């Protein structure tokens, strides 16, 4: 019973993690689109156009890197979920037992290699 409860908690955490990462990426994209006020807030009261363009470039680069890493993390979550489902679907149930984790992972990678190529 305890193992069942733990698996239910884990199954609920994966969608929550996916939604959290998606929301984080969306908020960062919104900040990129409306970064003018953030750039001005990071500058002193009297600034030159050169200061503004340099600060704008710095903020834009850092936010774009942030979005890139967020998308990579989001991709990792989706691929992990796919591999878990593919491992369950491809388990050798024809032998009358559930295959080992190694067999499931190997079968999943073979399937993905043929599907993607």
Secondary structure, 3 states (H helix, E strand, C coil): CHHHHHHHHHHHHHHHHHHHHHHHHHHHHHHHHCCHHHHHHCCCCCCCHHHHHHHHHHHHHHHHHHHHHHHHHHHHHHHHHHHHHHHHHCCCHHHCCCCCHHHHHHHHHHHHHHHHC
